[in-house]
Amino acid sequence: MNNLKLQAFCLLVELKKLAPVAQVLGITAPTVSFHIRSIEEEYGIHLFRTNAGGYRLTEAGEGLYHYARQIVQLQKDMNRFVDNLLAGHIGSIRLGASGLPAHIFMPELIHQISTAYPEIRISLEVKTAPDIEKMVALQELDFGLIMETKQENAALVYETIGEDSLVLALSPRHELAAKKDITKSDVLKNKILLHTSSSSTNHFIEKWMDPIHPSIHTIELDSVSTIKKMLTFGKTIAFLSVALIEDELRSGLLMKRDLEDDTLNRKIQLIHPKSRLDSKIDSFVKSSIYDLAKQLKI
């Protein structure tokens, strides 16, 4: 199928209206409509429902969009590869990471890549682990560093590069601070701060809290910085990686308690598409990540 048709379809899904799609592609709105009708006629399906809010996918459209998006991205990747090859450029690397790996790996990794390959274009997306998995599977990113989600995508290669343990973080002014042995029951009686429902850390903590699952005692926040600030007030507790609270521990703003529970241990994973063609720069990125993990003793 003509790739322009698929681009028009994917853009219409995302932009909802003909005019902006036509502007992006440099064609007219009637031509966009023609491409959509052409796809519908070829497959014998209806792709959209139209209403005042714009174009909305039908069930058949949802399925086609899943595959069309991947095809369009693969075409972009191939064009990017050829353009870089013809121009004599080394290329580009698109990295993704969830919160903790972004904090402990990415500054040094990006420094090493840019030093070894000064002409390379480097980009970084920091999102939740499930979001990074989706983007790498769609080949919108080349590599991802995530905390395990335990829901492996069949399109990805998962390599464990280390482990991290969650500790109970709290203020020295919190009522649990003076308690020598903190139990699970003690934790569940307190207000617990969680990092956004789509994060892998949240999934681990909610699993750990089962079967009691005290939702009335949890607060979801979308920022680790906000969680750390809230902890200093002495009224809440949270499960965080030690690497994320090192400054607060040194300054005495926060303290930690290790509950010595194996279920709070998580793998740190390097992910990349199974279909990706490895290059010299790919090998450099992978070896640099493993070297950093050794240096950090993760």
N, C-alpha and C positions, 0 to 999 in steps of 0.2 A: 504494500500500500504506500502511496505517496506520503513521505514524512511530513510535508506541509499540512496535509489533512489532519494528521494526528496532533501536530502542534496546535492547529486551530481548535481542535476538540479539547485538548488539555487546557489551553488558555481560557476557553469559554467556561469550563468547569470552575476555574480559579477566579476569573474576573466577572463572571455572571452576565456580561453584556457584550453585544457584538462590536460596538464602536471601539472600546479599548483594545479588544483582540485585534481588530483590523489595524489599529495604530501600531501595535507592537510588531505585527508581521509585515507592515507596509503594504497592505492590500485594502480592498474596500469591504464594507460590511456585507453587501450582497455576495461577495466572493466567499466570505466566511460562512454564510448561510449555505451556499452551494457546496462547500466542503463537508459540512455537517450532514446535509441531505445525501450526499454521495456515499458517506460511510453508512448511513442508515439503510440506503438502498442495497449496498453491497452485502450487508449482513442480515437484512430483513428485520431490523429492530428499530424501536424508538429510543433515542438517547436522552432526550430532555422533556421535561414538562416546563411550560412557560407561565409565568405569573408576573405580578407587579414588581416583585423583588428580583426578577431576572430569571436566568435559566437554572433549572434544578434537575439533577440526574434522575432517570428512572432506575429500576433495579438492574436492567440490562446495561444501562449506561455506567453504573457503578462498577460492574465487572469489567467492562471494556476499558474504563479509565485506569483501573489497577494495572493492566498490561500496557496500555498506550503510554502511560507515564514512564514506565521502564524503558520502552523502546525509544522514546524521545530522548531520554537521558543517555542511553547507550549511543545514540547518534551524535549527541553533543560531545560525549567522551571521545568518540572516534575522530570527529572533526578537530577537536582540541589536540589530540595526539598527532594528527597529520599536519596541522598548522605549526605546532611546535617543531616537528621534524623538518618541515620545509624551511622554517625560519632559522633553524639552527639553535633554537632555545633548548634549555634543559627540560623545561616544562613547569608543572605546578603540582603542589601537594595540598589537598583539602583534608584537614584534620578535624576530628570531633571528639569531645570528651564530656563525661558527666562531671559533677562537681568536684569530688575528691581527686580523681586523676588529673583534671584540669589544673588544680591547685598545686599538686606535687610533681607533675611530670612536664606539663606543657611549656612553662617558661624556659627551662633548660633544653628541652627537645627542640623547640623552635630556634633557640640560639645555636644549637649544634648544626641543624639543617642549614640555616642561613649562613653560617660560617663556612661549612664545607661546600655549599652550593649557593654562592652569593647572588646568582642571577635567577634563582628559582622563585616562583610566586607561592607564598604560603598563606593559607587562611585557616581560621579556627572557629568552630561552632561549639558553644558550651550550652548543653541542654540536658534534660534527664536521660538516664541510660536507655529507656525504651525508645525515646525520640532519636537518639544517636543510632540505635540498632536499625530503625526504619530508614534513616537517611543513608546509612552505609549499604543496606540491602538494596536500596534504589539507586546506588552508585552516585548519589549526590555528594557523598564524602568518600575519600580513598581509604582512610583508616579511622578507627575509633578506639578510645580507651574508656572503659566503663567498669562500674561495679556490677557484678553478676546480677542478672534478673531472673535466672533459672527458667527462662522461656526462650530457648535458643531458636534462631531463625535458620531454616534449612539452606538459605542462600548465602550464609556467612560461615567463615572459618573463625573459631574461637580459640585463642591461645591464652592460657593462664600465666601471668607474669609475676604474680605475687598474691599476698593476702593482706587483709586489713581487718582489725577488730574494732567493733563499736564499744565505746565506754560510756558510762553514765556521766554526763556533764552537769554541774550545778554550781551555784554560788556558795562560797564559804558561809554566807548568811542564811542559807536554806536550812530548814529544820532537820533534813537528813544528813547534813554535813558532819554533825557530831556523832552520828551512829556508826559504830565500827563495822558491823556486818549488815549490809543492806540486802534485803530479800526481794524476790519478785513481788510479793504481797505489798511490801513497802512502796515499791515503785508504782504499782497500779492504784494506790490510794492518792497519788499526786497528779497534778496537772502536767501533762506531757506535751512538749512541743514536737511537732512532726514537720518534716520538710516535704511539702506538696504531695498530693496523693499519687502522682504518676512517677515519683522517684523510687529507685530501687531500695534506698534506705528505709523509706516509709513502708514498703512491702515487707521488709525484714522485721521491722518493729511490730507491725500489725500481726504478723505471723507469730512472733514471740509472745504477744499479749494474749493470743487465743488460749483457752476458749472463752475467757471472760470478756475480751474485746470492749473495754470501757470507753465507748466513743464520747461520752459526756466529759471525760477527763482528758481529752486531746484538743490541741489547737494546731491547725495546719497553716504553715507560713511558706512563702515562696522564696525566701532568702535566708541563707545561712547566717549572714551578718545580722539580720533581724533576730534570728533565733538566739545568737550569742548575746546580743544586747538585752533581750528579754530575760535571759538567764541571770544577768547581773542584778536584777531586781530582787532575786531571792525567793520568788514565789513559784517558779516552774523548774522542770528538769527536762533533759533531752538526751538522746543517744547520738553521739557524734564520733567521728574519727579523731584520734589524738592529733593527727597532722593538721586538722582544721582549727584546733584551739591552742596550738603551741604558744602563741604570744600571750593569750589570756592566762594560761597556766603559769608562764614565767612571771607575769606581772601580779599574779595572785587574784585577779578578777574572778577566775573560775577555778574549780578543782574537779578531779575525776575520780570515779570509782570503777574498778574492773569487776564485773559480776562473774567472771570466769565461767562463762556460758558459751559452749562451742557453737550454739545456734546464732550467736552474734558475730561469728567470723564470716567474712565475705571474700570471694575471689576478685582480684583485679584482672580484667581481661582485655587483650588486644583483639580487635575484630577487623576483618576485611572481607571483601566479596570473594566467593569461590571462583567467580568467572574473571577476576582481575588478572591481567598479564603482568607478572612481576618484572620490574626494571631495576637498574642499578640503584636508583634513588630509593626504591621500595626496600631493597635489601639494607640500605643504609639506615632508613627509618626504623625498621624492625630491630636491627642490631643495636641501635642507639637506645631504643626503649628497654631492651633486655639489660643493657649495660647500666642504665639509670636505675633499674629495679635492683640490681646487685649493689650499687653504690648506696641506695637508700635502705638496703637490707629489708626489703619488703617480702 
